[in-house]
Amino acid sequence: MAFYQTPPTLGNQFDDDRVLGAYLQRALSPDVHARIVPELRAMGELSGNELYRMQIEDRLNDPQLVSWDAWGNRQDRIELSPLWKKAARLACEQGLVATAYEKQSGAASRIHQFAMVYLFDPSSDVYTCPLAMTDGAAKTLLVHRNVHDENDFAANAFKRLTSRDPERAWTSGQWMTERTGGSDVGLSEAVARAAADGRYRLYGTKWFTSTAHAQMALTLGRPEGNPAGGRGLALFYVEVFDANGGMNGISLNRLKDKLGTRKVPTAELVLDGTLATPVRGTSEGVRNITPMLNITRTWNAVCAAAGMRRGVALARDYAKRRVQFGAALSDKPLHVDTLAGMQAETEGAFHLAFRAVELLGREEAGVMTESEARLLRLVIPLAKLTTGKQAVAVVSEVLECFGGAGYVEDTGIPRLYRDVQVLPIWEGTTNVLSLDALRAIQKEGPLEELLDEIRGLAKAASDEALRSAGDQAVAAAQHAAQWIRDTFAKNPLGVESGARRFALTLGRSLELALLVRSAAHALAHGGDGRPRAAALRFASHGVDLIHDEDPALSSALGNDVPMT
Ligand SMILES: Cc1cc2nc3c(=O)[nH]c(=O)nc-3n(C[C@H](O)[C@H](O)[C@H](O)COP(=O)(O)OP(=O)(O)OC[C@H]3O[C@@H](n4cnc5c(N)ncnc54)[C@H](O)[C@@H]3O)c2cc1C
C-alpha cells in the first residue's frame, strides 16, 4: 500500500501550553486566575481547531481593493478574507482590546488581555495588526484627550475602539510612513492647512497603511509654517468616512503585493483635503504618538512569542508522526536537540514579552514605581527587537523541521514563515529600536534599573547550574553596561555601530534571567524540571554579543563590506 504522511494537528492551545499555564499561575492572583481561565481555554480551543482549520482553507483569499463600481463610481472599498471577517467579530466580542481598558483584572488586566492575544494571534492571519493599532490609538487618545467628556471629539472614537459590540466597534490605522521614510518620519511631506473650527485639511501620500479598511487613523502632518523635522509635525485624528459614508478626501492607490502578512490590506493612499483634528497641539507629533508605538511594539513582542510557540507546537507534533530511518523523529536525539533549542528561545521570548506586558499593566493601573517606569521605557524596545529576531530564526528552523513539506504552501508552514519576517521591520526596525534603547539610556538612565532587575531575577537560582546561568546573565549585562560607559567616553561612533549588539545583549540577558527565575519557581512548586532545561539550554546559546575590540567602523566598511 502506498505511504501517505499524516499532517500535524493542534490541540487546545491553552491546555497544551505549559509555559503560558505556569506563567499565569505564578503571575496572577488566584481569583483573577480562576476567573479568566475559562475564557483562555475557550480561545485555546478555537485557535487550535476551528480557526486553525479555517486558516489553512483560507490560504488563497487575499483581501481585494474594489476601486470602482460597475457604474464608474469611485469606491476604494476593501473586501477582507473570510477568516479576517470572522476574526474581527471574535476579537471584538472576546474583548482583545477592550479587556485592557475595562481593567477588571486590575494591574493584571494587560496580562489577561495579552494572554488572549497570544492564543488568538497565530490562527488569525495577523488580524492582530489592526488590533494592535486600535489598542494603540485608544491609549493615545486616553493619554492626550479627555475621552470621558462627551464634548471631546475623541470620546466617541475611544468608546468605539474599546467596544465589545461588533456593530459599533471601530478599528484604527496608524499612518506614519511616507515614501520619504518609515524610520526617519521627520522627513514626512504631508502638509496640514488650517481649516475652519480649529481643524485642518491634510494633503500628501501615506506609503504603508495597514488596516486600510479601518474607520479612523492617527497620522502625522506638518502644519503650514512649521519647521522641518519631527518636531514640526503634528499628530492628527482622522475619520476615514464623511457624514454621508463617502471617503474623507482619501483615495487608495493600491494594496501592496507583499512577501507576507498577505491578509493584511496594506495600502498606498493619498490624502487630498482630508479633514483632520489635532490630537494635542500643532507640533511635536512624533513625541505625541509615542503611546501608540509603545502599545504596538508590545503587541509585536507578544505576537513574536506566539508565532514561535505555534511553529514549535507544529514541529513537535510532526516529529511524533514522521518516521525516518526506522524511528519517529521524536526518538532521534539530534532532532530532539534541534527542537529543544527552538523551545528554549521560544520560552525566553515569551518571558521577555510578558515582562513588558506586566510593566505596562502596572503603569496603567497607577501602581508603578519611578524606577519601574524607567525600566519600562527600556524593556519595550528591547522586547520588540529581541523577540522579532528570535521569531525569524526559530520559524526558519521550524520550516526545516518539516523537510520538503515545510516548503510546500498548503501545509501552512510557509505562511507562518513569511508572516514573522515582518516582526523585525514594522513598528521600528532592529537598528532603529537599538538606537531608541540607547536614547532611553542617555536621557532617562534606566540601565541601573535593568541591571538590578537582572541581578534580582538571577538570585532566585536554586541549584548550581541555574546559579551559573544567572551569573552568566548578570555578567553579560554588566559587560554591556561597562562597554557603553567606556565607548561613550572614547568613541561615540563606536557606540552607534555597536548599538544592535548592545541592545540584543541586554535583551537576551534579561530573557536568561527571567528563565532562571521561572525555572527556580517551577522546581519549588511541583518540581517540573522542563523550565530548568530550557534555561540551561538558552544559556548555552550565549547572551553576550559585545566585542570589546570592535574593528573601526570605517575599516569594516572599506575592507569587509563591499559597498560598490
Ligand atoms: C507589511 C508592512 C506593513 C506596514 N504597515 C505600516 C502602517 O500601517 N503604518 C505605517 O506607518 N507604516 C507601516 N509600515 C512601514 C514600516 O513601519 C517601515 O517600513 C519601517 O518602519 C522601516 O522604514 P522604511 O521602510 O522607511 O525603511 P528604512 O528606514 O529606509 O530602513 C532601511 C534600513 O536602514 C536601517 N536604518 C534606518 N535608519 C537607521 C539608522 N539611523 N541607523 C542604522 N540603521 C538604520 C533600517 O534598520 C533598515 O535596515 C509597514 C511595513 C510593512 C513591511
The ligand as an SDF file (V2000), in Angstrom:
LIG
                    3D

 53 58  0  0  0  0  0  0  0  0999 V2000
    3.8370   44.7640    5.9040 C   0  0  0  0  0  0  0  0  0  0  0  0
    4.1030   46.1450    6.3560 C   0  0  0  0  0  0  0  0  0  0  0  0
    3.0850   46.9040    6.8700 C   0  0  0  0  0  0  0  0  0  0  0  0
    3.3280   48.1990    7.3150 C   0  0  0  0  0  0  0  0  0  0  0  0
    2.3000   48.9430    7.8230 N   0  0  0  0  0  0  0  0  0  0  0  0
    2.5180   50.2120    8.2220 C   0  0  0  0  0  0  0  0  0  0  0  0
    1.4570   51.0310    8.7300 C   0  0  0  0  0  0  0  0  0  0  0  0
    0.3240   50.5790    8.8740 O   0  0  0  0  0  0  0  0  0  0  0  0
    1.7260   52.3040    9.0810 N   0  0  0  0  0  0  0  0  0  0  0  0
    2.9670   52.8300    8.9650 C   0  0  0  0  0  0  0  0  0  0  0  0
    3.1520   53.9870    9.3020 O   0  0  0  0  0  0  0  0  0  0  0  0
    3.9980   52.1000    8.4720 N   0  0  0  0  0  0  0  0  0  0  0  0
    3.8030   50.8050    8.1220 C   0  0  0  0  0  0  0  0  0  0  0  0
    4.8380   50.0470    7.6280 N   0  0  0  0  0  0  0  0  0  0  0  0
    6.1180   50.6890    7.3900 C   0  0  0  0  0  0  0  0  0  0  0  0
    7.1860   50.3070    8.3960 C   0  0  0  0  0  0  0  0  0  0  0  0
    6.8990   50.8210    9.6610 O   0  0  0  0  0  0  0  0  0  0  0  0
    8.5090   50.8080    7.8240 C   0  0  0  0  0  0  0  0  0  0  0  0
    8.7560   50.0810    6.6400 O   0  0  0  0  0  0  0  0  0  0  0  0
    9.6550   50.6450    8.7930 C   0  0  0  0  0  0  0  0  0  0  0  0
    9.4900   51.4940    9.8990 O   0  0  0  0  0  0  0  0  0  0  0  0
   11.0080   50.9060    8.1400 C   0  0  0  0  0  0  0  0  0  0  0  0
   11.0010   52.1260    7.4550 O   0  0  0  0  0  0  0  0  0  0  0  0
   11.4910   52.2040    5.9330 P   0  0  0  0  0  0  0  0  0  0  0  0
   10.6880   51.2260    5.1550 O   0  0  0  0  0  0  0  0  0  0  0  0
   11.4540   53.6080    5.5210 O   0  0  0  0  0  0  0  0  0  0  0  0
   12.9600   51.6540    5.9520 O   0  0  0  0  0  0  0  0  0  0  0  0
   14.2990   52.4820    6.1640 P   0  0  0  0  0  0  0  0  0  0  0  0
   14.1470   53.3950    7.3140 O   0  0  0  0  0  0  0  0  0  0  0  0
   14.7440   53.0450    4.8780 O   0  0  0  0  0  0  0  0  0  0  0  0
   15.2880   51.3280    6.6210 O   0  0  0  0  0  0  0  0  0  0  0  0
   16.1840   50.6380    5.7440 C   0  0  0  0  0  0  0  0  0  0  0  0
   17.2820   50.0170    6.6040 C   0  0  0  0  0  0  0  0  0  0  0  0
   18.0170   51.0560    7.2020 O   0  0  0  0  0  0  0  0  0  0  0  0
   18.1640   50.8140    8.5850 C   0  0  0  0  0  0  0  0  0  0  0  0
   18.2300   52.1090    9.2640 N   0  0  0  0  0  0  0  0  0  0  0  0
   17.3710   53.1490    9.1790 C   0  0  0  0  0  0  0  0  0  0  0  0
   17.8030   54.1590    9.9390 N   0  0  0  0  0  0  0  0  0  0  0  0
   18.9590   53.7600   10.5230 C   0  0  0  0  0  0  0  0  0  0  0  0
   19.8990   54.3720   11.3970 C   0  0  0  0  0  0  0  0  0  0  0  0
   19.7130   55.6040   11.8580 N   0  0  0  0  0  0  0  0  0  0  0  0
   20.9940   53.6550   11.7620 N   0  0  0  0  0  0  0  0  0  0  0  0
   21.1760   52.4000   11.3480 C   0  0  0  0  0  0  0  0  0  0  0  0
   20.3320   51.7750   10.5060 N   0  0  0  0  0  0  0  0  0  0  0  0
   19.2380   52.4500   10.1000 C   0  0  0  0  0  0  0  0  0  0  0  0
   16.9230   50.0230    8.9720 C   0  0  0  0  0  0  0  0  0  0  0  0
   17.1640   49.2760   10.1590 O   0  0  0  0  0  0  0  0  0  0  0  0
   16.7480   49.1470    7.7520 C   0  0  0  0  0  0  0  0  0  0  0  0
   17.5520   48.0050    7.8690 O   0  0  0  0  0  0  0  0  0  0  0  0
    4.6270   48.7350    7.2090 C   0  0  0  0  0  0  0  0  0  0  0  0
    5.6550   47.9630    6.6890 C   0  0  0  0  0  0  0  0  0  0  0  0
    5.4150   46.6850    6.2740 C   0  0  0  0  0  0  0  0  0  0  0  0
    6.5450   45.8650    5.7170 C   0  0  0  0  0  0  0  0  0  0  0  0
  1  2  1  0
  2  3  1  0
  2 52  2  0
  3  4  2  0
  4  5  1  0
  4 50  1  0
  5  6  2  0
  6  7  1  0
  6 13  1  0
  7  8  2  0
  7  9  1  0
  9 10  1  0
 10 11  2  0
 10 12  1  0
 12 13  2  0
 13 14  1  0
 14 15  1  0
 14 50  1  0
 15 16  1  0
 16 17  1  0
 16 18  1  0
 18 19  1  0
 18 20  1  0
 20 21  1  0
 20 22  1  0
 22 23  1  0
 23 24  1  0
 24 25  2  0
 24 26  1  0
 24 27  1  0
 27 28  1  0
 28 29  2  0
 28 30  1  0
 28 31  1  0
 31 32  1  0
 32 33  1  0
 33 34  1  0
 33 48  1  0
 34 35  1  0
 35 36  1  0
 35 46  1  0
 36 37  1  0
 36 45  1  0
 37 38  2  0
 38 39  1  0
 39 40  1  0
 39 45  2  0
 40 41  1  0
 40 42  2  0
 42 43  1  0
 43 44  2  0
 44 45  1  0
 46 47  1  0
 46 48  1  0
 48 49  1  0
 50 51  2  0
 51 52  1  0
 52 53  1  0
M  END
$$$$
